[in-house]
Amino acid sequence: MKNKVLYGLLSVALIIFIAFYLKQSKSGSPTKEINPAFTNYISAFSSGVISNGSNIRIRLMEEQHDIEVDEEIDETLFEFSPEIKGVAVWIDTRTIEFRPESLLVSGKMYEAEFHLDKIMDVPDDLETLAFNFQTMAQSLTVDFEGFKTYQIDDLTWQKMNGILSTSDIAYDENIEELLHATQNGIKLNISWDHGGDGKYHHFTVDSINRTEELEQVLIHWEGTKIGLEKEGDKLFDIAPLGEFKVIDLRVNQQPTQFVKIFLSDPLNMEQDIEGLVYLKSGDPIKLVKEENAIIIYPKKRQTGSTEVIVDKGIRNIMDYQLMEKFTEPITFYNIKPALSLMGNGVILPSTNGLIFPFKAVNLKAVEVKIIKVYEDNVAQFLQVNQFDGNREMKRVGRIVYKNDVALRSDKPIDYGMWNNFSLDLSKMILAEPGAIYRVQLDFKKSHSLYPCEDDDAGNQDDIINSLKSMGDDPEEQMYEGPGNNWYYYGNDDYYDYSEPYNYNERNNPCKSSYYARSQHRVTRNVFASDLGIIAKAGSGTDMTVAITDIKTTEPISGAEVEIYNFQNKLMATKSTDADGFTTIDLTKKPFLLVAKKDKQIGYLRLDDGSALSLSMFDVGGQKNKKGIKGFIYGERGVWRPGDSLYLEFILEDKNDIIPENHPVVFELYTPEQQLYSRKVKTRGLEGFYDFRTATNQEDPTGNWLAKVKVGGSTFSKTIKIEAIKPNRLKLILDFHADVLRNTEANKGDLTVKWLHGAKAKNLKADVELSMRKGITRFDNYVDFTFDDDAKSFRAEENMVFEGNLDSEGKAIVYPDINVRANAPGMLKAYFKVRAFERGGDFSINSFSMPYSPYRGYVGLKIPEGKGWNGALYSNEPNVIPIVTVNEHGKPVDRENLKIEIFNVYWRWWWEHSDEDNLAQYVSNRNRNLLKTEYISTKDGKAMYEMNLGGNYYGRKFIRITDEITGHSVGKAFYTTYKGWWSKPGSDNPGGAEMLSFSTDKTNYNVGDKVKVSLPDAKQGRALVSIESGSKVLETFWVKLKEEDNTFDFKVTDEMAPNVY
């Protein structure tokens, strides 16, 4: 179970500084000897092997005064050889950071001097700290990802996809300059999609011309732009038009074994290729067709050599056969040794020991390391970490366990497949209540079961004996003090960079580089506690806290709740009542909650960024500004220059936040944003404040702005000042309906009167109709999308009435509305009505109404993903809420809604519009359809768990179609995949889990009882919180049972106008 905070918060980015321990580099450049006396003045400095994007830091032992934090330091405190241009700044009262102007040179040893005497008085032999550090060596690889055509029926123009990866950070612009593509000496355009970490760069070679002759595309790269003295070439054959053949083949070993066969032409998707593509070994396979490729999935994991055979009976989109039979030898390898954690929680309740589960493949042992963050240091740890963070571990903890543990099973298992294992941490450590333990699992080459030709059988049985004692372990010694070459801010990752490492062998389990630098290490922080903590707060000062027993869900009474600020100073202390609740009044911003009961301790961060996301919940509506509401209104909608303005401001302050006689400031701004008038009032009548002002006849027309400021909140209203000729006739067009429909004759009553009330009899009138694309919205589903972005609708205009009014000034209008079947959703019908006076002048008015071309609508809500910029992870489940309603927004049930997900490539400059682009991909299902599924709604709702089941990145499109009504909803979204790029500080909490429940009604009066129905559950307890827009009104527990999980509560005055 996770601790939860439901609290209005902003996210905080954490910068992780990685530290390394360097013994002796292979080039023979030793680390500098540091005078131990420096430890009296300097606690840490950058050293070892660092990234080329790192900053260089010095941390002092004592705080310095009279400094400017985040301001550039004028004096020259750092000197580097080779020279590094940049600036030095104080980032706090003890830390100086040198920020290079650009990336450091890769693979370079830097000599550094820090002039300590320029900031404090020190002995002569300590005036300058000399130290060194080295940047990581740069390397790059270029991988081919296949050819594709732009149009399925035109094979003359193609594009080629690939990935360029580097071992360290490289500027995007340098990457784009180092890679070139040519065809017949003509330079080809390359477009890029750069990964956010600066190491992975997807590219597409554009506009490759395929002719009647054999063509070649040359890919050439030069590494000098990224500090790499290396260049390379790759030639790719472009088959002549009319030649359908296999052009490449790639074998993927993990996590899923498959063979991808690249073809020169798009496949005939209608052809059954079973038996035409197979393995010579005869092993059963599954075939998947893509545009220009066939993927072979063995039904059982393969080991050893075989041949891929593609029969010439395979046909392309033009129905031509493969020119010749294709045969290629391949080798399947075992899964590479790897580790993976199970679950994602951090709390271990005290049930059946402290069990730590994980998965392993091709390993007979793992190296286990446990770092303990002492209870007294947890608050300091949480200042710079979420619960699963690892920054500045050396300051708050130390290693308490490090050893090899054999992986054994009480039943026969296949170690070459993924298997579940677990560690009982209680047998390795004595868990201290309140302490956090960072558990790390890693493996060495001697732990591997992966078959290699050069295996030394004599070492395969030695699992434990090679481990040195903790006292002799150089990593353990790093925790003894600041040291002279251990970066104080670093995380817990320990690397011995003196060991041999070859970047090009990093993915080969038969080489030592695969096991070096802890690249396969998995880690998780855990702490033993039975306390479950929930904290809820609104925009006021009260915070409601609930404490329960995780094992039984029973509320815990008498638990002591302590609230600390960021500086770890106690702000408030209270105890929970018999129901496990307590409410704390906080006048200032809290940071950390600590709950204690007997020997149990629990923690909960309350800072900006630690709240669970509520994006999947219906919590819409107008947000209270600092607990108050305000509204400005005037006596009309449009004024003329020179008119008086009678404006009223209504203030609602249910929580008595605004003191008596608090000033309410009114300001009026011209369209040029110049202050025109300002008034201040300290008294109102029952919350009503009267502000009267006027404009001059020579004042400009346009949108003026009225602002009212009160209690730190600002409310505004647009004031229209127009020099208009007013209508003399009042025109009304009434269809006596909320929505126009295409299943019945839409009858409109046109009524025209003079403004003084007389009938406008026998006047000429006309009505013009303009149909335009609208936005489909329903009041109860404001966060849902109901329109299909892949469908387009062009505005249509026609005259639907021309004639004279009768003697009563009335006429009947029958608009003839014809709409094509591909309307994206609800449309907007705009009626322009004119009535002509006998002298020639006319009055005009406009009306608009929604027009429903469908009898029902399906809607969806794309959640905010965990990836960069809200992208969804394609290799893990994503829950998408779906609703079905009729044209009035009432829920209806639908069977077998069709869900389709398409791959949408980046738009090119010659594509006309976003709608055209999406429509092209959706219509071409053979090429772009990723998957099709079906789902049904109950009570108008469904939850679709989307998992694309692979590592996809880029733009995707989801369409859900209701076959009964013909309506579809479609929306584009972006995907990445877990592990593609992990941002620093990305261990922030995710979203709250969704629990479906319902009420007996939607509207209630004060005094009514609200009946709520919850899903059936065998056991557990639900926390019910009734909240307004600004505070928590009431909280109580509901004990769950197998049947009839209902409860009720009474509606009170303070719940108006709505509660959640």
LOFI-744739 format. One record per residue (C-alpha): x, y, z. Coordinates in steps of 0.2 Angstrom, whole numbers. Example, Ala and Ser with C-alpha at 12.3 -4.5 7.8 and 13.67 -1.06 7.14 Angstrom:
! LOFI-744739
62 -22 39
68 -5 36
***
This chain:
! LOFI-744739
0 0 0
6 18 -4
5 33 7
-6 45 -1
-8 64 -1
-23 73 -9
-17 91 -9
-16 105 -22
3 104 -27
15 108 -41
29 96 -46
47 99 -41
61 94 -52
76 85 -44
93 86 -51
103 71 -48
122 72 -47
131 56 -50
147 52 -41
160 40 -45
175 32 -36
191 32 -46
206 21 -41
218 23 -56
213 25 -74
220 14 -88
228 29 -96
239 30 -80
232 47 -74
231 45 -55
219 55 -44
228 69 -35
233 66 -17
223 78 -6
230 86 10
219 79 24
219 96 32
207 102 19
193 92 28
192 106 40
186 118 27
179 107 12
168 93 14
166 87 -4
171 91 -22
168 83 -39
179 69 -44
181 53 -53
173 50 -70
158 61 -74
146 65 -88
151 79 -100
135 88 -95
140 88 -76
143 104 -66
158 105 -54
154 108 -36
163 112 -20
155 110 -3
162 119 12
161 113 30
153 129 37
140 141 31
146 158 23
138 174 26
136 190 15
134 180 -1
121 181 -15
113 164 -19
111 161 -38
121 176 -42
137 175 -53
153 176 -42
165 190 -49
181 183 -43
190 169 -52
188 154 -40
191 140 -52
205 136 -64
205 122 -76
217 113 -88
212 112 -102
202 128 -100
183 127 -96
173 143 -99
159 146 -88
153 154 -72
153 151 -53
138 153 -42
133 150 -24
119 138 -24
117 139 -5
127 146 9
139 131 9
140 126 -9
149 134 -25
145 127 -42
154 130 -58
143 129 -73
152 126 -90
145 136 -104
144 120 -115
147 102 -114
164 96 -108
176 87 -120
172 68 -119
186 56 -113
197 71 -106
206 72 -90
204 89 -82
216 96 -69
207 109 -57
211 121 -44
200 129 -32
206 145 -23
199 143 -6
209 158 1
198 170 -9
183 166 1
190 162 19
206 164 29
216 147 28
234 142 31
246 145 17
247 127 12
228 126 10
225 141 -1
222 131 -16
214 114 -18
220 104 -33
210 90 -39
206 81 -55
191 73 -64
188 64 -80
174 64 -93
166 48 -100
173 42 -117
160 45 -131
154 32 -143
140 30 -156
131 17 -165
119 18 -180
105 5 -182
94 2 -197
75 2 -194
68 -2 -212
61 7 -227
43 13 -229
33 21 -243
23 37 -242
8 31 -252
3 13 -253
0 14 -271
16 24 -276
32 15 -273
43 28 -281
46 38 -265
52 30 -249
59 34 -232
71 25 -221
71 25 -202
85 22 -190
92 26 -173
108 34 -168
114 31 -150
128 39 -140
136 33 -124
136 51 -117
126 67 -120
128 76 -137
119 91 -143
105 88 -154
111 101 -167
128 92 -167
120 75 -170
110 82 -184
126 89 -192
137 73 -191
125 61 -200
122 63 -219
113 53 -232
115 54 -251
108 45 -266
118 46 -282
128 60 -275
112 70 -270
110 75 -252
94 69 -244
84 78 -231
85 70 -213
72 73 -200
75 70 -182
66 65 -166
78 67 -151
76 58 -135
76 69 -120
92 62 -112
103 68 -126
109 50 -130
95 42 -141
91 50 -158
78 43 -170
80 49 -188
71 47 -205
79 49 -222
67 58 -232
62 57 -251
72 42 -257
69 40 -275
66 22 -281
68 20 -300
69 6 -313
88 3 -309
96 -2 -293
99 13 -282
109 15 -266
108 26 -251
124 30 -242
123 34 -224
139 43 -218
144 50 -201
158 59 -193
160 59 -175
171 75 -173
156 85 -169
154 75 -153
172 73 -148
174 56 -156
188 53 -169
178 40 -179
168 40 -195
159 27 -204
148 22 -219
133 11 -222
126 7 -240
108 2 -242
102 -5 -258
86 1 -265
78 -12 -276
73 -7 -293
54 -5 -296
47 -21 -301
59 -31 -290
51 -38 -274
64 -45 -263
70 -47 -245
82 -33 -241
87 -36 -223
84 -47 -208
85 -43 -189
85 -56 -175
78 -49 -158
83 -60 -143
75 -51 -128
63 -48 -120
53 -57 -134
62 -67 -147
57 -63 -165
64 -61 -182
60 -46 -192
61 -48 -211
62 -31 -221
55 -31 -238
57 -19 -253
38 -17 -256
23 -16 -245
14 -33 -243
-2 -39 -249
-12 -38 -233
-25 -49 -240
-14 -64 -243
-13 -79 -231
6 -81 -229
5 -96 -217
17 -110 -224
26 -97 -235
37 -91 -221
45 -103 -208
60 -109 -199
70 -124 -205
69 -132 -188
50 -134 -190
47 -126 -174
29 -118 -173
28 -99 -176
16 -85 -176
17 -73 -191
13 -54 -190
12 -43 -206
17 -25 -206
19 -13 -221
36 -18 -227
40 -32 -215
35 -49 -209
39 -53 -190
41 -71 -185
37 -75 -166
42 -93 -161
29 -100 -150
43 -107 -139
59 -99 -134
72 -105 -146
91 -109 -143
104 -113 -156
105 -111 -175
92 -113 -189
87 -105 -205
73 -92 -210
65 -97 -226
54 -85 -236
45 -94 -250
44 -84 -267
25 -86 -266
24 -70 -255
15 -56 -264
17 -37 -263
3 -24 -264
4 -25 -283
1 -44 -282
18 -48 -289
28 -63 -281
44 -62 -273
58 -63 -286
67 -78 -278
66 -89 -262
75 -81 -247
86 -92 -235
96 -85 -221
105 -94 -206
101 -86 -189
105 -90 -171
94 -89 -156
102 -85 -140
96 -87 -122
89 -73 -113
103 -61 -107
105 -61 -88
94 -48 -80
84 -43 -65
67 -35 -62
58 -29 -47
40 -34 -44
27 -21 -39
31 -3 -35
27 0 -16
39 6 -3
31 0 13
33 -17 20
20 -22 33
26 -33 47
17 -49 41
28 -65 38
44 -56 39
50 -43 27
48 -51 10
57 -42 -5
51 -50 -21
60 -49 -38
62 -59 -54
78 -65 -62
84 -74 -78
100 -84 -82
107 -80 -65
112 -92 -51
116 -79 -38
114 -60 -35
124 -47 -26
113 -39 -12
117 -23 -4
107 -14 9
110 4 14
101 10 30
95 28 31
94 31 50
78 37 58
86 53 64
91 57 46
75 52 37
69 71 37
85 76 29
84 62 17
66 67 11
72 85 9
80 80 -7
71 63 -11
55 55 -14
53 39 -4
62 30 -18
75 42 -21
94 40 -19
102 57 -18
115 61 -5
114 44 3
132 46 10
126 60 21
111 50 29
115 32 29
128 18 27
130 0 21
123 -12 33
123 -28 22
133 -33 7
134 -51 1
131 -63 -13
115 -74 -11
112 -90 -21
95 -91 -30
88 -108 -26
71 -116 -28
62 -130 -19
56 -137 -36
64 -139 -53
64 -123 -63
71 -117 -80
84 -104 -75
85 -98 -93
67 -91 -91
61 -77 -80
57 -84 -62
51 -76 -46
62 -76 -31
61 -67 -14
73 -61 0
68 -61 18
76 -45 23
73 -49 42
86 -62 40
99 -50 34
96 -34 44
87 -30 61
74 -18 55
74 -2 65
57 6 66
57 23 56
72 19 46
72 18 27
82 4 19
88 5 1
89 -13 -6
100 -15 -22
102 -31 -32
116 -33 -45
125 -48 -53
143 -52 -59
149 -62 -73
152 -77 -61
134 -76 -57
128 -79 -75
121 -95 -82
122 -88 -100
131 -100 -112
147 -93 -118
161 -102 -128
174 -95 -116
166 -100 -100
179 -105 -87
171 -120 -79
182 -119 -64
174 -103 -58
156 -107 -61
153 -115 -44
161 -101 -34
147 -89 -29
151 -83 -12
170 -84 -8
176 -70 -19
167 -57 -9
179 -46 2
175 -42 20
165 -26 23
180 -19 32
191 -21 16
177 -16 4
182 1 -4
164 6 -6
161 4 12
176 14 16
169 28 6
156 30 20
169 34 33
171 52 29
170 65 16
186 57 7
196 65 -6
188 58 -22
170 54 -17
157 67 -23
147 71 -8
131 74 -17
132 58 -27
119 45 -26
122 27 -20
129 21 -36
147 14 -34
157 11 -49
175 5 -51
180 14 -67
197 6 -67
190 -10 -73
190 -14 -92
175 -8 -101
171 -8 -120
156 2 -125
153 -9 -140
153 -25 -129
140 -18 -117
126 -29 -123
136 -45 -125
134 -56 -109
149 -66 -114
160 -50 -111
165 -42 -94
158 -25 -101
140 -32 -99
142 -33 -81
152 -17 -78
146 -1 -71
131 -8 -63
120 -5 -78
109 -20 -74
107 -15 -55
89 -14 -48
85 -4 -33
71 0 -21
68 9 -5
58 1 8
54 4 26
45 -7 39
28 1 45
10 -4 48
4 14 47
-6 19 32
-7 38 31
-19 49 21
-19 68 21
-32 79 13
-32 98 12
-41 111 2
-37 129 -1
-39 134 17
-28 131 32
-35 114 38
-28 98 35
-37 81 38
-26 66 42
-32 48 43
-21 34 51
-25 16 48
-17 -1 51
-11 -7 34
-14 -25 39
-32 -24 45
-37 -7 38
-43 -3 56
-42 15 61
-28 19 74
-33 30 88
-20 39 99
-7 40 85
4 55 87
4 66 71
19 78 69
20 91 55
37 98 51
42 112 39
56 111 26
69 116 39
63 101 50
56 112 63
40 106 72
25 116 67
11 106 75
7 90 85
-10 82 87
-17 64 91
-30 54 81
-47 51 88
-56 34 90
-59 34 71
-41 37 67
-44 56 61
-37 72 66
-38 90 59
-23 101 60
-24 120 57
-9 125 47
-5 144 45
11 140 35
16 128 22
20 110 28
33 99 21
33 82 31
21 72 41
27 60 54
15 48 62
20 37 78
11 24 87
20 13 99
35 7 90
28 10 72
33 26 62
26 32 46
31 47 34
22 57 21
29 71 11
17 86 10
26 97 -2
22 103 -20
23 89 -32
20 74 -19
1 74 -22
-8 60 -32
-15 66 -48
-34 68 -49
-34 70 -68
-45 54 -70
-58 60 -59
-73 72 -61
-67 86 -50
-72 100 -63
-80 116 -59
-75 134 -55
-60 134 -43
-61 145 -28
-48 158 -27
-40 157 -10
-56 151 -3
-68 165 -9
-79 168 -24
-83 183 -34
-94 189 -48
-95 206 -58
-111 210 -67
-118 225 -76
-135 231 -80
-132 228 -99
-121 219 -111
-115 233 -122
-112 252 -118
-108 267 -129
-94 279 -127
-101 292 -114
-113 280 -105
-113 278 -87
-107 260 -81
-117 253 -66
-106 238 -60
-109 227 -45
-97 215 -37
-104 200 -27
-92 192 -14
-95 175 -6
-84 172 9
-91 156 17
-75 153 27
-74 170 34
-57 173 26
-59 191 22
-59 202 38
-72 215 41
-69 232 32
-56 224 21
-53 235 5
-61 230 -11
-52 238 -26
-61 241 -42
-50 245 -58
-56 249 -76
-44 247 -90
-45 253 -108
-43 242 -123
-24 247 -123
-23 241 -105
-21 258 -98
-29 261 -80
-44 272 -83
-53 272 -66
-49 266 -49
-61 265 -34
-59 257 -16
-73 252 -5
-72 245 13
-90 241 16
-103 232 6
-121 226 9
-122 208 12
-107 205 0
-113 217 -13
-102 231 -18
-108 245 -30
-95 253 -42
-101 267 -53
-91 275 -66
-93 282 -84
-84 284 -100
-82 300 -111
-89 301 -129
-72 302 -136
-65 287 -128
-60 272 -139
-72 258 -142
-68 239 -140
-66 227 -125
-62 236 -109
-58 226 -93
-65 228 -76
-55 221 -62
-59 218 -43
-46 214 -31
-49 207 -14
-39 196 -2
-25 193 -14
-38 186 -27
-43 195 -43
-59 194 -53
-62 201 -70
-75 205 -83
-75 211 -101
-84 227 -104
-89 230 -122
-89 249 -127
-96 250 -145
-102 264 -156
-117 255 -163
-133 259 -172
-146 250 -162
-159 238 -169
-176 245 -169
-184 228 -171
-184 214 -159
-181 197 -168
-184 180 -160
-182 163 -168
-188 149 -157
-187 130 -162
-194 125 -145
-180 112 -143
-163 112 -135
-155 102 -150
-160 101 -168
-161 83 -175
-160 76 -192
-174 63 -189
-188 76 -189
-194 92 -197
-186 106 -187
-200 120 -186
-194 137 -180
-206 151 -175
-200 168 -181
-207 183 -171
-203 201 -175
-209 216 -164
-204 234 -163
-194 239 -148
-209 248 -141
-219 232 -142
-230 235 -158
-231 220 -170
-220 222 -185
-233 216 -197
-230 212 -216
-212 217 -215
-199 208 -227
-188 195 -218
-175 182 -222
-165 169 -212
-148 162 -218
-142 146 -210
-123 142 -209
-118 124 -203
-101 124 -195
-91 111 -185
-94 112 -166
-87 105 -151
-97 91 -143
-99 94 -125
-111 87 -111
-112 95 -94
-108 79 -84
-93 75 -95
-84 91 -96
-66 82 -97
-71 70 -111
-69 71 -129
-83 67 -141
-77 73 -158
-67 63 -170
-52 73 -175
-49 62 -191
-66 68 -198
-68 85 -206
-83 96 -209
-83 111 -221
-95 126 -217
-111 126 -227
-122 141 -230
-139 143 -238
-155 154 -236
-168 144 -227
-182 158 -227
-186 173 -238
-203 181 -237
-215 193 -228
-221 191 -210
-240 190 -207
-251 203 -199
-245 197 -182
-226 199 -187
-223 181 -187
-217 167 -199
-213 149 -199
-196 143 -204
-192 125 -209
-173 124 -211
-168 110 -224
-152 103 -216
-142 90 -225
-126 84 -217
-114 71 -224
-112 55 -214
-94 59 -208
-98 73 -196
-85 73 -182
-98 76 -169
-111 88 -164
-113 103 -177
-117 121 -174
-132 129 -183
-130 148 -185
-145 157 -190
-143 175 -196
-161 184 -196
-164 200 -204
-180 211 -204
-182 226 -216
-191 242 -212
-201 250 -226
-188 264 -227
-174 251 -231
-165 250 -214
-165 233 -206
-162 225 -189
-152 210 -188
-149 196 -175
-140 180 -174
-145 163 -165
-135 147 -164
-141 130 -159
-133 113 -158
-137 101 -172
-136 82 -168
-132 71 -184
-132 56 -172
-144 48 -160
-130 44 -148
-112 48 -144
-96 39 -137
-83 49 -127
-66 45 -120
-53 54 -109
-35 51 -112
-26 51 -95
-10 61 -92
5 49 -95
21 47 -84
32 50 -99
39 67 -105
26 80 -108
12 68 -103
16 54 -115
9 37 -111
20 21 -108
17 9 -122
24 -6 -113
12 -4 -98
-7 -3 -95
-16 14 -97
-33 15 -91
-45 25 -103
-62 30 -97
-76 28 -110
-94 34 -109
-109 32 -120
-123 45 -120
-138 50 -130
-139 67 -139
-146 75 -123
-131 69 -113
-140 55 -103
-130 38 -101
-135 24 -112
-128 6 -113
-119 0 -129
-113 -17 -134
-97 -20 -144
-90 -3 -146
-75 -5 -158
-58 2 -152
-45 5 -165
-27 11 -162
-17 18 -177
1 23 -179
3 41 -185
19 46 -192
25 64 -191
17 76 -203
27 83 -218
26 100 -225
16 96 -240
2 88 -230
-12 101 -229
-20 99 -212
-21 89 -196
-38 82 -201
-32 77 -218
-16 69 -210
-26 59 -197
-39 54 -210
-26 47 -221
-19 36 -208
-36 30 -201
-42 26 -219
-26 15 -223
-29 2 -210
-17 -11 -218
-2 0 -215
-6 9 -199
-18 -1 -188
-9 -7 -172
-24 -16 -164
-43 -18 -163
-53 -23 -148
-71 -22 -142
-79 -16 -126
-96 -13 -119
-103 0 -107
-114 -2 -92
-123 12 -85
-115 22 -99
-97 19 -93
-83 7 -96
-64 7 -92
-53 2 -106
-36 -5 -101
-24 0 -116
-8 -9 -117
1 -8 -134
12 -22 -129
29 -16 -136
41 -1 -136
32 12 -146
36 30 -147
28 45 -156
11 49 -161
-4 37 -160
-22 39 -164
-37 30 -155
-54 29 -162
-69 21 -154
-85 18 -165
-103 15 -160
-109 4 -174
-127 7 -168
-127 26 -170
-113 28 -183
-104 40 -171
-85 39 -168
-73 48 -156
-55 50 -161
-40 58 -153
-22 58 -155
-10 55 -141
9 52 -139
18 37 -132
35 33 -126
41 17 -117
46 14 -99
65 14 -99
67 25 -114
71 40 -104
70 42 -85
70 60 -79
79 65 -63
66 66 -49
54 55 -60
50 44 -44
36 56 -40
19 49 -36
7 44 -49
-12 45 -49
-25 39 -37
-33 23 -41
-51 24 -48
-65 17 -38
-82 17 -47
-97 21 -36
-114 29 -39
-127 40 -30
-146 38 -31
-149 56 -38
-138 70 -46
-147 84 -37
-152 86 -19
-160 99 -7
-154 103 10
-160 90 22
-161 76 9
-151 60 12
-138 55 -1
-137 36 -4
-121 30 -11
-117 13 -18
-100 5 -18
-93 -10 -28
-94 -27 -19
-79 -31 -9
-75 -46 3
-66 -35 16
-58 -18 18
-63 -1 23
-67 15 12
-63 32 18
-77 44 13
-72 62 11
-85 76 7
-77 91 1
-82 108 -6
-71 119 -17
-61 125 -3
-61 113 12
-65 96 18
-82 96 26
-84 79 33
-74 62 34
-80 45 40
-76 26 37
-87 13 28
-83 -5 32
-84 -15 16
-93 -32 14
-97 -44 0
-115 -38 -4
-124 -21 -2
-110 -9 1
-121 7 3
-120 21 15
-129 38 16
-126 55 23
-137 71 25
-136 86 15
-132 102 25
-132 121 21
-113 121 19
-113 109 5
-122 121 -7
-120 123 -22
-111 107 -24
-99 95 -15
-88 81 -20
***
